[in-house]
Every structure is written in structure tokens, then in C-alpha cells.
Amino acid sequence: MKQWLKALCFAGLFSASALLAADKITIQPEEAVKLIGKPGVVFVNGDSETAYEGGHIKGSRNMYAHHLHHADIMGNLECEPLYQCPEHAEHLISSKGIKNSDTVIAYDNWRGPNATGVYSFFKSMGHDKVYVLDGGQDGIKALDPNQKIYDDLKKQKRAAKKAYRKAKKAKNKAEMAKYKAEQKEIKLKMKQLEKKLLVQRGKEPKWHHTHYKIHHPKPEMLATTEEVYTAVQDILKNGEKSKYVVIDSRSMIEIIGERKMDNVARGGHIPGSTFIEWKKITDFDRKKSFRTPEELKAMFAKYGVTPDKTVYAYCQVGAGRGSEIITALELLGYKNVKVYSGAWDTWGNNMNLPIRR
């Protein structure tokens, strides 16, 4: 019997690792749901702390993508182009109870930017086993049978509450007592079910501190300010014939300088930028982090972003909207693509660099 149990456990672990053995970037909810709670698999939520508390995949860690970019008051990265210096990143990852051997599945609600921010961060620190959950947290919720029951109970609770108010207005004490008891019963059922849900509410717990080590960071995966400046000079000189493309993935109010964030001195955009807002990457109809490959190919071709170009993408801090663009290009097989990790936070604060509004 003991041998049978050991074989079963081994088979479970093998199937979990085999599921992610292929060299790929994304994982679908149907695959990921089987890995929740598996040893050696860690889900990392890239949304804000508030969003995490409002709902997160059971057992997942919270690493807000926007906060992975560590710059000084002038917007300069201490270990450019890395989002953080390795020693700081080691401490952060260790505090989340993540080990070097773990498979990391980065996710957000489903839109993609914050998940790709976490993905880009881990990849640049040399962690190879990291994937983006395409469809995010909502994709997991949709597969959870207990979630469906819970949602139905929530509807019943609202109906009972509404009926109670109506009875109270009519001063019908018998009906009031009936619906009050019904609400209590439903609330108890919901509370019992909450522990079984795959997506749960609540604050992030303190994790057992590990000793994560960054042996071989990959700064070459990210673009320096100098690289982007060289590209800008070439674009301004050669126009569409340039071998470079610099993509600004922000909203138009940021691009024209109407909105400034993170105490950046200047609003505007990098001269010669191609404007492709991150929303063009996300599939809002299917609630997927990425549109289909065919749609993405057509969209990038429309903007002149072809595989022969060297592409740099940026947003406010790189890890987020900029990483969404670059991850989409990687999915299409583009080779010479990098997130400009300093992003507008660095460029906008450097008075020696040109801008446009």
C-alpha cells in the first residue's frame, strides 16, 4: 500500500513538471488549474496589494509589477538595465518563500501587463522556469465548480436581503424572521465554501524566508537608456528605413504630456516613438492576456513592427505595459526585442535627453 501511495505521489509530481516541460511563454487556465498547490509550483500575482486582497489564486504571492522597478528620485535605475540590483531582488524573492528550483506562474486579473511585468522581472534575473497565465485569475475562477456554487449563493443572499427589506417596509414580522434566517443560513454555507475556493480574498500571509540566489542575471534581455538613445538617433535620421522601432505603450494623455506620473519632471514621449497602446495586445472579448497570433501579426505589421527590426518598448516603468508589448512579440518569434526598463521614469527626468509632446 505504501509503495502504491509513493508511486501515485511521484506520478502527480511528474505530470505537473511534464506539463510545463515545453519551451513556451504562456500557460492556459486549463493547464494551470491542475498545478495549484503542487510542490515546486508558485503562482505570483502582479496586481496591486489592494487587488490581491480583493481576490487571488490560493497560495499565491503578491509582487506588484509597478513596484519591481526600483529607481532613485531622479528615475535612475541603480543597476541599469536590471529592474533591481540582484541583492535587492534576492531579498524580495526570498521574502516570498520562492526557491530557485520553483516554477513561477505569473498572473494578474487577465489583462496581461502586470503578469508580463513579473515574467520579465524573473526572466531578467535568470529564472528560466517562469510562465504567464493567459486568462489570469478570472480564467481560474471560471473553471472552479465551487466558485459557481458560491456565486449562486451570493445571488440568493442578495435576493433574501431584498425580500427582507420589503417585508420590513410592510411591517410583516413573520416574513422578516423568515428571510433573516435564510440570510443566516446562506451566509454560513458561503463561509464554509470560501476555504475551498481557488480564488480567495484576504491579506498576503508571511512566507517562510528562503535563500534565493541570482547566479546569472540577464541584463542583456533589457534595454539601456544608451541603447534607446542610439535607436532614436537612427529613427530620426532614417525614418521608416531605420532598423529600429521604439514603441510607447502608454495612453494618449501620457504620450502628449497631459498626464505625469511618479514625480517625473517632464511629460511627453521619446522622439520617433511608434504609439501602440498596450490595450491593442489584450483580447478584451475573450478575456485573454493576448490576442490571437494572427491578430497580433497583422496589428504589428500595420505599425511597421517587423521581425527584421530591433524593437524597444517602454511605458512608465517598463515592467507592465512595456513588457506586455515585448512578451507579445516574443510569442510571435521576434528575436531582437527588449523592454526599456528605465522607461519614461528615467527618460523624462533626464534633462539631457530629447522629448516630444
C-alpha positions as CSV (number, residue, x, y, z in Angstrom):
1,M,0.0,0.0,0.0
2,K,2.8,2.4,0.9
3,Q,4.6,1.7,-2.4
4,W,1.3,2.4,-4.3
5,L,0.9,5.8,-2.5
6,K,4.6,6.7,-3.3
7,A,4.0,5.8,-6.9
8,L,0.9,7.9,-7.0
9,C,2.6,10.9,-5.5
10,F,5.5,10.6,-7.9
11,A,3.2,10.4,-10.8
12,G,1.4,13.6,-9.7
13,L,4.7,15.4,-9.4
14,F,5.9,14.1,-12.7
15,S,2.7,15.1,-14.5
16,A,3.0,18.6,-13.1
17,S,6.6,19.1,-14.3
18,A,5.9,17.5,-17.6
19,L,3.0,19.8,-18.3
20,L,5.5,22.7,-18.4
21,A,8.4,20.9,-19.9
22,A,7.9,22.6,-23.3
23,D,9.8,25.8,-24.1
24,K,6.9,28.2,-24.0
25,I,5.9,31.5,-22.6
26,T,2.2,31.2,-21.7
27,I,0.1,28.6,-19.8
28,Q,-3.6,28.3,-20.2
29,P,-6.0,28.2,-17.2
30,E,-7.0,24.6,-18.1
31,E,-3.3,23.6,-17.5
32,A,-2.6,25.9,-14.6
33,V,-5.6,24.9,-12.5
34,K,-4.0,21.4,-12.2
35,L,-0.9,22.9,-10.7
36,I,-2.4,25.0,-7.9
37,G,-1.0,23.7,-4.6
38,K,1.6,21.4,-6.3
39,P,5.1,21.3,-4.7
40,G,7.6,23.3,-6.7
41,V,5.0,25.5,-8.4
42,V,4.4,29.1,-7.2
43,F,1.8,31.4,-8.6
44,V,2.8,35.1,-8.4
45,N,0.2,37.9,-8.6
46,G,1.4,41.0,-10.3
47,D,-1.5,43.3,-9.4
48,S,-1.6,45.8,-6.6
49,E,-1.8,44.9,-2.9
50,T,-5.4,46.1,-2.8
51,A,-6.3,44.0,-5.8
52,Y,-4.6,41.0,-4.3
53,E,-6.6,41.3,-1.1
54,G,-9.8,41.5,-3.1
55,G,-9.0,38.2,-4.7
56,H,-6.0,36.0,-5.5
57,I,-5.3,32.4,-6.5
58,K,-5.0,30.3,-3.4
59,G,-1.4,30.2,-2.1
60,S,-0.1,32.8,-4.5
61,R,2.4,35.5,-3.7
62,N,1.9,39.2,-4.4
63,M,4.6,41.1,-6.3
64,Y,3.1,44.3,-7.8
65,A,4.7,44.8,-11.2
66,H,4.9,48.6,-10.8
67,H,7.0,48.2,-7.7
68,L,9.5,45.8,-9.2
69,H,11.1,48.8,-10.9
70,H,13.5,50.4,-8.3
71,A,14.6,53.9,-9.3
72,D,16.0,56.8,-7.3
73,I,14.3,60.2,-7.0
74,M,15.6,61.1,-10.5
75,G,14.3,58.0,-12.0
76,N,17.6,56.3,-12.5
77,L,17.9,52.5,-12.1
78,E,20.9,51.7,-9.8
79,C,21.8,48.6,-11.8
80,E,20.5,49.6,-15.2
81,P,19.1,47.9,-17.1
82,L,18.0,45.5,-14.4
83,Y,14.8,46.5,-12.7
84,Q,16.5,45.9,-9.3
85,C,20.1,45.2,-8.2
86,P,20.5,41.4,-7.8
87,E,20.9,41.6,-4.0
88,H,17.7,43.5,-3.6
89,A,15.9,41.1,-5.9
90,E,17.2,38.1,-3.9
91,H,15.8,39.6,-0.7
92,L,12.4,40.3,-2.3
93,I,12.1,36.9,-3.9
94,S,13.3,35.1,-0.7
95,S,10.7,37.0,1.4
96,K,8.0,35.5,-0.8
97,G,9.2,32.0,0.0
98,I,10.3,31.2,-3.6
99,K,13.1,28.9,-4.3
100,N,15.5,28.8,-7.3
101,S,14.0,25.4,-8.3
102,D,10.4,26.6,-8.3
103,T,8.3,27.0,-11.4
104,V,6.8,30.5,-11.3
105,I,3.4,31.2,-12.9
106,A,2.9,35.0,-13.2
107,Y,-0.7,36.3,-13.4
108,D,-3.0,39.3,-13.0
109,N,-6.7,39.6,-13.3
110,W,-6.4,38.6,-17.0
111,R,-5.4,41.8,-18.9
112,G,-1.7,40.9,-19.1
113,P,0.5,43.9,-18.2
114,N,1.2,43.1,-14.6
115,A,1.6,39.4,-15.3
116,T,4.2,40.1,-18.0
117,G,5.9,42.6,-15.6
118,V,6.5,39.8,-13.2
119,Y,7.5,37.5,-16.1
120,S,10.0,40.0,-17.4
121,F,11.4,40.6,-13.9
122,F,12.1,36.9,-13.2
123,K,13.5,36.2,-16.7
124,S,15.9,39.1,-16.4
125,M,17.1,37.7,-13.1
126,G,17.9,34.4,-14.8
127,H,14.9,32.4,-13.6
128,D,14.1,30.3,-16.6
129,K,11.0,28.4,-15.4
130,V,8.5,31.2,-15.5
131,Y,5.3,31.5,-17.5
132,V,2.4,33.9,-18.0
133,L,-1.1,32.7,-17.2
134,D,-3.0,33.7,-20.3
135,G,-6.5,34.5,-19.0
136,G,-5.3,35.1,-15.5
137,Q,-7.2,34.8,-12.3
138,D,-10.6,35.1,-14.0
139,G,-9.7,32.1,-16.1
140,I,-9.1,30.0,-13.0
141,K,-12.4,31.2,-11.4
142,A,-14.3,30.1,-14.4
143,L,-13.0,26.6,-14.0
144,D,-13.8,26.3,-10.3
145,P,-17.1,24.4,-9.6
146,N,-17.1,25.7,-6.1
147,Q,-16.9,29.2,-7.4
148,K,-20.1,28.7,-9.4
149,I,-21.9,27.4,-6.3
150,Y,-20.6,30.3,-4.3
151,D,-21.7,32.8,-6.9
152,D,-25.2,31.3,-6.9
153,L,-25.3,31.5,-3.1
154,K,-24.3,35.2,-3.3
155,K,-27.3,35.8,-5.6
156,Q,-29.6,34.0,-3.2
157,K,-28.3,36.1,-0.4
158,R,-29.0,39.3,-2.3
159,A,-32.5,38.2,-3.1
160,A,-33.2,37.2,0.5
161,K,-31.8,40.6,1.7
162,K,-34.1,42.4,-0.8
163,A,-37.1,40.3,0.3
164,Y,-36.3,41.1,4.0
165,R,-36.3,44.9,3.3
166,K,-39.6,44.6,1.5
167,A,-41.1,42.7,4.5
168,K,-39.7,45.2,6.9
169,K,-41.3,48.0,4.9
170,A,-44.6,46.2,5.1
171,K,-44.0,45.5,8.8
172,N,-44.5,41.8,8.2
173,K,-42.6,40.3,11.2
174,A,-43.2,36.7,10.1
175,E,-41.7,37.3,6.7
176,M,-38.9,39.3,8.2
177,A,-37.9,36.4,10.5
178,K,-38.1,34.0,7.6
179,Y,-35.7,36.0,5.3
180,K,-33.4,36.9,8.2
181,A,-33.0,33.2,8.9
182,E,-32.5,32.5,5.2
183,Q,-29.7,35.0,5.0
184,K,-28.0,33.5,8.0
185,E,-28.1,30.0,6.6
186,I,-26.8,31.2,3.2
187,K,-24.0,33.1,4.9
188,L,-22.9,30.0,6.8
189,K,-22.8,28.0,3.6
190,M,-20.8,30.7,1.9
191,K,-18.3,30.8,4.8
192,Q,-17.8,27.0,4.7
193,L,-17.2,27.1,0.9
194,E,-14.8,30.0,1.0
195,K,-11.9,27.8,2.2
196,K,-12.4,25.6,-0.9
197,L,-12.4,28.3,-3.5
198,L,-9.4,28.5,-5.9
199,V,-9.6,32.3,-5.8
200,Q,-9.7,33.7,-2.3
201,R,-9.9,37.1,-0.6
202,G,-7.6,38.3,2.2
203,K,-4.2,39.7,3.0
204,E,-1.0,38.1,2.0
205,P,0.5,35.9,4.7
206,K,4.1,36.0,5.8
207,W,6.0,33.4,3.9
208,H,8.9,31.2,5.2
209,H,12.0,33.1,4.1
210,T,14.1,31.2,1.6
211,H,17.7,31.8,0.4
212,Y,17.1,32.6,-3.3
213,K,20.3,33.3,-5.2
214,I,20.7,35.1,-8.5
215,H,23.7,33.4,-10.1
216,H,23.4,34.6,-13.7
217,P,21.2,37.7,-14.2
218,K,20.4,38.6,-17.8
219,P,20.7,42.4,-18.2
220,E,21.1,41.8,-22.0
221,M,17.3,41.0,-22.1
222,L,16.6,44.6,-21.2
223,A,17.5,47.9,-23.0
224,T,19.6,50.6,-21.5
225,T,18.9,54.3,-22.0
226,E,22.0,54.5,-24.2
227,E,20.6,51.7,-26.5
228,V,17.3,53.5,-26.8
229,Y,19.1,56.9,-27.5
230,T,21.1,55.3,-30.3
231,A,17.8,53.9,-31.8
232,V,16.2,57.3,-31.5
233,Q,19.1,58.9,-33.4
234,D,18.8,56.3,-36.2
235,I,15.0,56.7,-36.4
236,L,15.2,60.5,-36.7
237,K,17.8,60.1,-39.4
238,N,16.4,57.3,-41.4
239,G,12.6,57.3,-40.7
240,E,10.8,54.2,-41.8
241,K,14.1,52.8,-43.2
242,S,15.6,52.7,-39.7
243,K,16.4,49.2,-38.4
244,Y,14.9,50.3,-35.0
245,V,11.4,50.7,-33.6
246,V,10.8,52.3,-30.2
247,I,7.2,51.6,-29.0
248,D,5.4,53.7,-26.5
249,S,2.7,51.6,-24.9
250,R,1.1,54.2,-22.7
251,S,-2.2,56.1,-23.1
252,M,-2.5,59.1,-25.3
253,I,-2.8,61.5,-22.3
254,E,0.6,60.3,-21.1
255,I,2.1,60.5,-24.6
256,I,1.1,64.1,-25.2
257,G,2.3,65.0,-21.8
258,E,-1.1,65.9,-20.3
259,R,-0.7,63.4,-17.5
260,K,2.5,62.9,-15.5
261,M,3.2,60.0,-13.0
262,D,5.8,59.1,-10.4
263,N,7.1,62.6,-10.0
264,V,8.6,62.6,-13.4
265,A,9.8,66.2,-14.3
266,R,8.6,66.2,-17.8
267,G,5.5,64.9,-19.7
268,G,5.6,63.7,-23.3
269,H,7.2,60.9,-25.2
270,I,10.5,59.7,-26.7
271,P,11.1,61.3,-30.2
272,G,10.4,58.9,-33.1
273,S,8.3,56.6,-31.0
274,T,5.6,54.4,-32.5
275,F,2.4,54.6,-30.5
276,I,0.9,51.1,-29.7
277,E,-1.1,51.2,-26.5
278,W,-1.0,48.0,-24.5
279,K,-4.7,47.6,-24.9
280,K,-4.1,46.6,-28.5
281,I,-2.4,43.4,-27.3
282,T,-5.0,42.2,-24.8
283,D,-8.0,40.3,-26.1
284,F,-10.9,42.0,-24.2
285,D,-13.6,39.9,-25.9
286,R,-12.2,36.6,-24.8
287,K,-10.7,37.9,-21.6
288,K,-7.2,36.7,-22.6
289,S,-3.9,38.4,-21.9
290,F,-3.0,38.2,-25.6
291,R,-5.0,38.4,-28.9
292,T,-4.6,35.5,-31.3
293,P,-1.2,35.3,-33.1
294,E,-2.9,36.1,-36.4
295,E,-4.4,39.3,-35.0
296,L,-1.1,40.3,-33.3
297,K,0.9,39.7,-36.5
298,A,-1.5,41.9,-38.6
299,M,-1.5,44.6,-36.0
300,F,2.3,44.9,-35.6
301,A,2.7,44.7,-39.4
302,K,0.3,47.7,-39.7
303,Y,2.6,49.7,-37.5
304,G,5.8,48.6,-39.3
305,V,7.0,46.4,-36.5
306,T,8.5,43.6,-38.5
307,P,10.8,40.7,-37.4
308,D,13.9,42.3,-39.0
309,K,13.7,45.3,-36.7
310,T,15.3,45.8,-33.3
311,V,12.4,46.7,-31.1
312,Y,12.4,48.5,-27.7
313,A,9.1,49.1,-25.8
314,Y,8.5,51.3,-22.8
315,C,5.8,52.6,-20.6
316,Q,6.1,54.4,-17.3
317,V,8.4,51.9,-15.6
318,G,8.9,49.1,-18.2
319,A,7.5,46.2,-16.1
320,G,3.9,46.3,-17.1
321,R,2.6,47.8,-20.3
322,G,6.0,47.8,-21.9
323,S,6.6,44.2,-21.0
324,E,3.1,43.3,-22.4
325,I,4.3,44.6,-25.9
326,I,7.6,42.7,-25.8
327,T,6.1,39.5,-24.5
328,A,3.6,39.5,-27.4
329,L,6.5,40.0,-29.8
330,E,8.3,37.1,-28.2
331,L,5.2,34.9,-28.6
332,L,5.4,35.7,-32.3
333,G,9.0,34.6,-32.5
334,Y,10.6,38.1,-32.8
335,K,14.2,37.8,-31.6
336,N,15.6,41.4,-31.3
337,V,13.1,42.8,-28.8
338,K,13.7,44.3,-25.3
339,V,11.8,46.1,-22.6
340,Y,13.3,49.6,-21.9
341,S,13.4,49.1,-18.2
342,G,14.3,52.7,-17.3
343,A,11.2,53.8,-19.3
344,W,9.7,57.2,-19.0
345,D,10.6,57.3,-15.4
346,T,14.3,57.6,-16.4
347,W,13.9,59.4,-19.8
348,G,11.5,62.1,-18.6
349,N,13.7,63.0,-15.7
350,N,16.9,63.3,-17.7
351,M,17.1,66.9,-19.0
352,N,19.9,65.9,-21.4
353,L,17.5,63.6,-23.3
354,P,15.1,65.0,-26.0
355,I,11.4,64.7,-25.7
356,R,8.3,65.4,-27.8
357,R,4.8,66.4,-26.8
